[in-house]
Amino acid sequence: MEVKLSAIDLSKYQLTFDDEFNSRSISQTGDGTTWADIRPQWRFDANSDIGFGHSSFVDPASGYDPFNVSNGVLTITAVPDRTASGFPDSWESGLITTQGHFSQTYGYFEIRADFSNLAGAWNAFWLLPDHAIADPNNAGHWQELDVVENYGSFEKGIYSGIHTTDAAPNENWQQNLQVYSELPQPSGFHTYGLDWNEDTIGFYVDGQLVGSKPTPSDMHGPMYLLADLATQADPNNNADVANVPISSQIDYIRVYSHLPDTGTVTNTPTNSDTAATPPPTTTTPPTGDGSTIGAGTHKLVLSISQDAYLGDAQYRVEVDGTQVGGIQTAHSLHGSGQTDQVLVQGDWGNGSHDVAVTFLNDAWDGTPSTDRNLYLDGANYDGTDVADAQHALMGVGAFHFHIFDA
C-alpha cells in the first residue's frame, strides 16, 4: 500500500526572509549585506573562520573566494589549502550566516540546493540561538536545529535533527532527536525544510514531511541561519583522496512565520531589508494603496494589484539586482480596477537599469477563485510611462523590465 506523506501548506505562513541569490550580498560581518561569512566567536585570523571537519571558512580577502553567484544560484566551492588564512593544512571553503542581522522564533525554514556528491563533501543548513542556554546538566549539550546535513560519499542520505540540553531525549539521541530519510533520486536540486512550532518540529524533503519530534524546553527563542559546505577527512568521506575542488549550489533560502491563527511568532530581524511584513489581510481599501520605498532623486512608480486568496500577494522590488525596501504586500484587487501605487526612489546613474518584481507566495487550490496572483499593471519613471512594464505573475518568479536615464 502506498503511504502518502503530509505536504507543507505555505498558505498558512507569511514570508519574512528570502534570498534568491540574484545578486551577491556577503561580507565578513554582514553589516550592510544579507550574509556574513565569518562567525565572530569562531574567527581564526583576519580573514577566516576556524570552521570544522577538515575545513576552514574563508573570506575573499584571504586570497581565495569560495563564493560565486550566477544565474540566480550561489555556488560554494571548497579547495585544498591554498592561502595563509585558515587552520593550517585544512581545506578552504565558505559559510554564510545571518547572525546578528536576522533571527526568528518558530516558522518554516527552507533551502533549495544541489549538494555535491563528491567524497569529502559535508553540506548543511542549520539554525543556532541568539542566546544560548547553558547545559544545566553539564553534559556538553547545546541548542541547534539541523534542517539538513548531507555527505558526498552517501548522497541519498538526509540527516536532520535537534540538539538540546534536555536530558531525557539525549538518552537515545538518534531515536529521540534525529530524523533520517533518503532521496530516491539524489542528483539535482531538492528542497529541505523545517517547520518549528511551540510543541513540535517537523522536517520536510521536497515539500513532504519525513518526520517530526517534540519541541524541547530550550527551543523557544530566536535562532539565526547558517549554510555551509565543509569537508571531512573521515575514512568513509575523505576529501583528501581525490583532492579536487568540491562545489555545492544553493538556489534560495526562505523563511516564513506562521500566520496569527496558526502559531505564535517572535521575529527579530535587525536588517530593514529582511524585516517581517505585517500579517497579510484580504481587506481591500476603497482606493488604491500607496507606499514609498528607497530614497533618492529618481522616482519609479509601480502599479500593483492582486488576486487575493488565503492572504495577500507578497513581492519584492529590485533595481540592478539590489533589493529596494523590504518585502511588499499587495492590497488592491485586480478585478476592482484599482491599483497600489508604489513609489520606488533611488539614485541610479545614466544608462539602462534592470527592474525586477518578484512574486513570492503563490497559492492555488484548483479553481480561479482559489488562486493567489500578482499583477504589474504598469510603471512610470520620472514622469514617463515605461513601455512593456505590464505582466501577470501567476506563480512564484520574477518579471524584468528596463528603465533608462539619458
Secondary structure per residue as TSV (DSSP state, phi and psi in degrees):
chain	resnum	aa	ss	phi	psi
A	1	M	-	360.0	134.1
A	2	E	-	-78.0	131.7
A	3	V	-	-102.9	123.3
A	4	K	-	-93.8	126.6
A	5	L	-	-85.5	153.0
A	6	S	-	-68.4	142.3
A	7	A	B	-106.0	149.1
A	8	I	-	-73.2	134.4
A	9	D	-	-111.2	99.7
A	10	L	G	-79.5	-0.6
A	11	S	G	-68.8	-12.8
A	12	K	G	-96.1	13.7
A	13	Y	E	-133.1	162.7
A	14	Q	E	-123.9	140.4
A	15	L	E	-73.3	130.5
A	16	T	E	-119.8	-21.4
A	17	F	E	-147.9	138.8
A	18	D	E	-157.0	122.8
A	19	D	E	-125.2	112.5
A	20	E	-	-91.4	0.1
A	21	F	-	55.7	41.5
A	22	N	S	-80.8	-14.6
A	23	S	S	-148.5	164.6
A	24	R	-	-93.7	129.0
A	25	S	-	-141.6	71.1
A	26	I	E	-134.0	134.7
A	27	S	E	-145.8	174.9
A	28	Q	S	-62.4	-41.6
A	29	T	S	-104.7	-16.9
A	30	G	-	85.0	-5.0
A	31	D	T	-68.0	119.2
A	32	G	T	80.8	1.4
A	33	T	S	-129.5	169.0
A	34	T	S	-73.5	-37.0
A	35	W	E	-125.9	150.4
A	36	A	E	-105.3	152.7
A	37	D	S	-113.7	7.5
A	38	I	S	-134.7	128.3
A	39	R	-	-79.4	119.7
A	40	P	G	-57.9	-35.4
A	41	Q	G	-75.0	-11.1
A	42	W	G	-119.4	17.2
A	43	R	E	-61.6	130.1
A	44	F	E	-98.8	-42.4
A	45	D	E	-147.9	-168.5
A	46	A	T	-58.6	-28.0
A	47	N	T	-131.3	24.1
A	48	S	E	-150.2	157.1
A	49	D	E	-104.1	136.8
A	50	I	E	-61.5	-23.8
A	51	G	E	73.8	-157.7
A	52	F	E	-161.7	174.3
A	53	G	B	67.3	-126.7
A	54	H	T	-116.9	33.2
A	55	S	E	-147.9	147.2
A	56	S	E	-104.0	159.3
A	57	F	E	-108.6	123.0
A	58	V	E	-114.8	150.8
A	59	D	-	-90.0	151.3
A	60	P	G	-54.3	-24.8
A	61	A	G	-64.9	-12.2
A	62	S	G	-68.6	-20.3
A	63	G	S	109.4	-10.9
A	64	Y	-	-128.0	129.9
A	65	D	-	-105.4	109.4
A	66	P	-	-82.1	-2.5
A	67	F	E	-111.5	143.4
A	68	N	E	-145.9	130.8
A	69	V	E	-115.0	122.5
A	70	S	E	-155.6	135.3
A	71	N	T	54.4	39.8
A	72	G	T	74.7	21.1
A	73	V	E	-134.1	134.3
A	74	L	E	-93.5	122.9
A	75	T	E	-107.1	127.9
A	76	I	E	-109.3	126.9
A	77	T	E	-121.7	126.5
A	78	A	E	-97.7	137.1
A	79	V	B	-132.1	155.4
A	80	P	S	-59.2	154.3
A	81	D	S	-44.8	124.1
A	82	R	-	-137.9	-6.9
A	83	T	S	-128.0	174.1
A	84	A	S	-76.5	-12.5
A	85	S	S	-81.8	159.2
A	86	G	S	85.0	170.4
A	87	F	S	-65.2	135.2
A	88	P	T	-54.8	134.3
A	89	D	T	69.8	5.5
A	90	S	-	-85.5	157.7
A	91	W	E	-68.1	160.1
A	92	E	E	-116.6	125.0
A	93	S	E	-145.0	-163.2
A	94	G	-	-131.8	147.2
A	95	L	E	-134.5	143.9
A	96	I	E	-125.6	143.7
A	97	T	E	-147.9	152.2
A	98	T	-	-101.7	16.3
A	99	Q	T	-53.0	126.4
A	100	G	T	83.2	-1.9
A	101	H	T	-130.3	-30.2
A	102	F	-	-150.4	130.3
A	103	S	E	-151.0	162.5
A	104	Q	E	-155.5	145.5
A	105	T	E	-101.5	122.9
A	106	Y	S	67.5	164.6
A	107	G	E	123.3	-172.9
A	108	Y	E	-113.1	127.6
A	109	F	E	-120.1	126.2
A	110	E	E	-140.3	141.7
A	111	I	E	-124.5	143.4
A	112	R	E	-115.0	119.8
A	113	A	E	-148.7	156.9
A	114	D	E	-117.9	97.6
A	115	F	-	-80.2	148.8
A	116	S	-	-66.7	142.6
A	117	N	-	-105.7	16.1
A	118	L	S	-83.0	144.5
A	119	A	T	-56.6	133.9
A	120	G	T	102.0	-18.0
A	121	A	E	-70.5	136.7
A	122	W	E	-135.2	97.5
A	123	N	E	-95.7	146.2
A	124	A	E	-156.7	146.5
A	125	F	E	-132.1	123.2
A	126	W	E	-152.2	168.8
A	127	L	E	-127.8	142.3
A	128	L	E	-130.3	152.8
A	129	P	E	-77.2	146.2
A	130	D	S	-59.0	-39.9
A	131	H	S	-131.0	101.8
A	132	A	-	-67.3	144.1
A	133	I	-	-100.8	126.2
A	134	A	-	-62.7	146.1
A	135	D	-	-71.1	111.9
A	136	P	T	-68.8	-16.4
A	137	N	T	-97.5	-1.4
A	138	N	-	52.0	39.8
A	139	A	S	-102.5	7.0
A	140	G	S	81.3	18.6
A	141	H	-	-96.7	165.1
A	142	W	-	-152.5	178.0
A	143	Q	-	-99.7	129.3
A	144	E	E	-163.5	140.6
A	145	L	E	-117.0	119.4
A	146	D	E	-101.1	103.4
A	147	V	E	-63.9	-45.3
A	148	V	E	-157.6	139.1
A	149	E	E	-129.2	140.8
A	150	N	E	-145.5	141.6
A	151	Y	E	-119.2	133.1
A	152	G	T	-56.9	-36.9
A	153	S	T	-75.4	-11.1
A	154	F	E	-140.2	68.6
A	155	E	E	-66.9	-23.1
A	156	K	E	-79.2	-15.8
A	157	G	E	-82.8	127.0
A	158	I	E	-115.7	118.3
A	159	Y	E	-109.9	119.5
A	160	S	E	-125.6	156.4
A	161	G	E	176.3	-176.7
A	162	I	E	-128.8	137.6
A	163	H	E	-114.5	129.6
A	164	T	-	-144.3	157.8
A	165	T	S	-86.9	-6.5
A	166	D	-	-59.1	130.5
A	167	A	T	-72.4	-43.6
A	168	A	T	-59.8	-51.7
A	169	P	G	-65.3	-24.4
A	170	N	G	-74.9	-7.9
A	171	E	G	-64.3	-29.6
A	172	N	G	-141.9	81.9
A	173	W	H	-59.9	-45.8
A	174	Q	H	-62.2	-39.9
A	175	Q	H	-76.2	-41.4
A	176	N	H	-91.6	-23.1
A	177	L	H	-128.8	-9.2
A	178	Q	E	-109.3	144.6
A	179	V	E	-122.0	122.0
A	180	Y	E	-113.4	137.0
A	181	S	E	-144.8	168.9
A	182	E	E	-130.9	143.7
A	183	L	-	-88.1	124.0
A	184	P	S	-65.9	-31.7
A	185	Q	S	-131.9	88.1
A	186	P	-	-71.1	-21.5
A	187	S	S	-68.8	152.2
A	188	G	S	87.0	-172.3
A	189	F	-	-81.8	141.7
A	190	H	E	-140.4	158.6
A	191	T	E	-105.2	143.6
A	192	Y	E	-131.6	123.4
A	193	G	E	-133.6	159.7
A	194	L	E	-135.7	125.3
A	195	D	E	-107.8	104.3
A	196	W	E	-100.4	116.5
A	197	N	-	-120.5	171.7
A	198	E	S	-61.8	-34.1
A	199	D	S	-107.2	-29.2
A	200	T	E	-138.0	156.8
A	201	I	E	-126.6	119.1
A	202	G	E	-108.1	145.1
A	203	F	E	-115.3	135.0
A	204	Y	E	-126.0	142.2
A	205	V	E	-127.7	124.6
A	206	D	T	51.6	41.0
A	207	G	T	80.4	-1.2
A	208	Q	E	-109.6	136.4
A	209	L	E	-67.6	125.7
A	210	V	E	-111.1	-6.8
A	211	G	E	166.8	158.5
A	212	S	E	-146.0	157.1
A	213	K	E	-138.3	155.3
A	214	P	E	-64.0	144.9
A	215	T	-	-73.4	123.6
A	216	P	-	-65.4	165.0
A	217	S	T	-70.1	-21.9
A	218	D	T	-100.7	21.5
A	219	M	-	-119.8	55.7
A	220	H	-	-134.3	25.4
A	221	G	S	-128.5	167.8
A	222	P	-	-62.8	141.8
A	223	M	E	-130.1	146.5
A	224	Y	E	-104.0	171.0
A	225	L	E	-100.1	146.6
A	226	L	E	-142.1	141.6
A	227	A	E	-140.3	139.8
A	228	D	E	-157.1	163.5
A	229	L	E	-119.9	105.8
A	230	A	E	-100.6	175.6
A	231	T	E	-129.4	162.0
A	232	Q	-	-126.9	159.8
A	233	A	E	-118.6	24.1
A	234	D	E	-65.1	143.6
A	235	P	T	-55.0	-28.5
A	236	N	T	-94.5	-3.4
A	237	N	E	-157.9	74.2
A	238	N	E	-112.8	111.8
A	239	A	H	-67.5	-25.5
A	240	D	H	-71.9	-18.4
A	241	V	H	-64.4	-54.1
A	242	A	H	-83.2	-32.6
A	243	N	-	56.8	39.6
A	244	V	-	-119.2	156.4
A	245	P	-	-55.8	146.2
A	246	I	E	-123.3	129.4
A	247	S	E	-128.1	140.3
A	248	S	E	-128.0	153.5
A	249	Q	E	-122.8	141.5
A	250	I	E	-121.7	123.3
A	251	D	E	-83.9	-44.7
A	252	Y	E	-159.2	161.8
A	253	I	E	-132.5	125.3
A	254	R	E	-130.5	147.9
A	255	V	E	-131.1	137.9
A	256	Y	E	-125.9	148.4
A	257	S	E	-106.6	156.3
A	258	H	E	-71.0	142.3
A	259	L	-	-65.6	157.0
A	260	P	T	-52.8	-31.9
A	261	D	T	-88.7	5.1
A	262	T	T	-121.3	2.3
A	263	G	-	165.0	168.1
A	264	T	-	-97.4	131.1
A	265	V	-	-118.1	133.1
A	266	T	E	-124.7	109.9
A	267	N	E	-115.5	128.0
A	268	T	-	-127.3	57.0
A	269	P	-	-71.7	147.2
A	270	T	-	-120.2	7.5
A	271	N	S	-116.8	118.5
A	272	S	G	-59.4	-27.3
A	273	D	G	-71.4	-16.1
A	274	T	G	-119.1	14.5
A	275	A	-	-67.6	147.6
A	276	A	-	-70.3	142.5
A	277	T	-	-83.9	161.7
A	278	P	-	-61.9	158.5
A	279	P	-	-55.5	137.7
A	280	P	-	-60.8	151.0
A	281	T	-	-139.3	149.2
A	282	T	-	-100.5	8.2
A	283	T	-	-76.5	123.5
A	284	T	-	-97.1	127.8
A	285	P	-	-66.9	155.0
A	286	P	S	-65.1	-24.0
A	287	T	S	-128.3	168.0
A	288	G	-	-58.1	137.0
A	289	D	-	-78.0	149.6
A	290	G	E	-131.7	144.9
A	291	S	E	-152.4	160.8
A	292	T	E	-126.7	132.4
A	293	I	E	-130.9	150.8
A	294	G	E	79.5	-180.0
A	295	A	-	-150.5	143.0
A	296	G	S	151.8	-179.5
A	297	T	S	-86.9	-24.0
A	298	H	E	-87.6	145.7
A	299	K	E	-127.3	117.2
A	300	L	E	-112.5	120.1
A	301	V	E	-106.1	121.2
A	302	L	E	-102.8	134.2
A	303	S	E	-99.1	115.9
A	304	I	E	-123.8	139.2
A	305	S	E	-143.5	178.6
A	306	Q	E	-152.9	161.2
A	307	D	E	-103.0	113.4
A	308	A	-	-89.4	137.0
A	309	Y	S	-154.5	120.8
A	310	L	S	52.1	44.6
A	311	G	S	115.9	162.4
A	312	D	-	-84.5	158.1
A	313	A	-	-70.5	140.7
A	314	Q	E	-121.0	150.0
A	315	Y	E	-157.1	167.8
A	316	R	E	-130.5	160.5
A	317	V	E	-120.9	132.3
A	318	E	E	-129.0	143.3
A	319	V	E	-123.5	121.4
A	320	D	T	54.3	39.1
A	321	G	T	82.1	-0.5
A	322	T	E	-107.9	124.6
A	323	Q	E	-67.3	137.4
A	324	V	E	-109.4	122.5
A	325	G	E	71.3	-170.5
A	326	G	E	-93.3	-161.0
A	327	I	E	-75.1	130.8
A	328	Q	E	-99.9	151.3
A	329	T	E	-120.1	126.8
A	330	A	-	-77.3	152.1
A	331	H	-	-128.4	-42.6
A	332	S	S	-73.1	135.2
A	333	L	B	-80.6	134.8
A	334	H	G	-59.3	-39.3
A	335	G	G	-72.9	-10.9
A	336	S	G	-83.3	-14.5
A	337	G	T	83.9	-1.6
A	338	Q	-	-96.0	158.5
A	339	T	-	-139.0	151.5
A	340	D	E	-77.3	134.3
A	341	Q	E	-102.5	103.2
A	342	V	E	-102.4	115.3
A	343	L	E	-91.2	118.0
A	344	V	E	-107.1	117.6
A	345	Q	E	-110.1	146.5
A	346	G	E	-172.5	168.8
A	347	D	-	-112.7	92.9
A	348	W	-	-108.3	135.3
A	349	G	-	-73.3	-174.3
A	350	N	S	-66.7	154.2
A	351	G	E	106.9	-165.5
A	352	S	E	-91.8	141.0
A	353	H	E	-129.7	134.8
A	354	D	E	-87.8	127.9
A	355	V	E	-112.9	131.8
A	356	A	E	-124.8	130.9
A	357	V	E	-112.1	118.1
A	358	T	E	-112.6	120.2
A	359	F	E	-79.9	129.1
A	360	L	-	-109.1	-22.8
A	361	N	-	-138.4	58.1
A	362	D	-	-58.4	146.7
A	363	A	E	-146.5	142.4
A	364	W	E	-156.6	128.9
A	365	D	-	-119.4	30.0
A	366	G	S	98.2	-4.9
A	367	T	S	-136.0	159.5
A	368	P	G	-60.0	-27.5
A	369	S	G	-86.6	-7.8
A	370	T	G	-118.9	54.8
A	371	D	E	-141.2	123.3
A	372	R	E	-98.6	125.3
A	373	N	E	-136.2	163.4
A	374	L	E	-125.6	140.3
A	375	Y	E	-126.1	130.4
A	376	L	E	-96.2	107.2
A	377	D	E	-89.7	-7.1
A	378	G	E	159.4	171.4
A	379	A	E	-150.5	149.9
A	380	N	E	-133.6	128.8
A	381	Y	E	-118.9	115.5
A	382	D	T	50.5	42.7
A	383	G	T	90.1	-0.4
A	384	T	E	-119.2	131.2
A	385	D	E	-62.3	142.2
A	386	V	-	-96.6	125.5
A	387	A	T	-69.6	147.6
A	388	D	T	58.8	35.2
A	389	A	-	-112.0	43.3
A	390	Q	-	-128.5	134.8
A	391	H	E	-165.1	143.9
A	392	A	E	-100.6	118.3
A	393	L	E	-97.3	104.7
A	394	M	-	-94.4	-2.7
A	395	G	S	-155.2	170.6
A	396	V	S	-58.7	129.0
A	397	G	E	161.0	179.5
A	398	A	E	-116.8	145.5
A	399	F	E	-115.8	132.7
A	400	H	E	-113.8	141.4
A	401	F	E	-145.5	174.2
A	402	H	E	-123.1	144.3
A	403	I	E	-117.9	158.2
A	404	F	E	-132.1	137.8
A	405	D	E	-114.1	129.7
A	406	A	-	-71.9	360.0
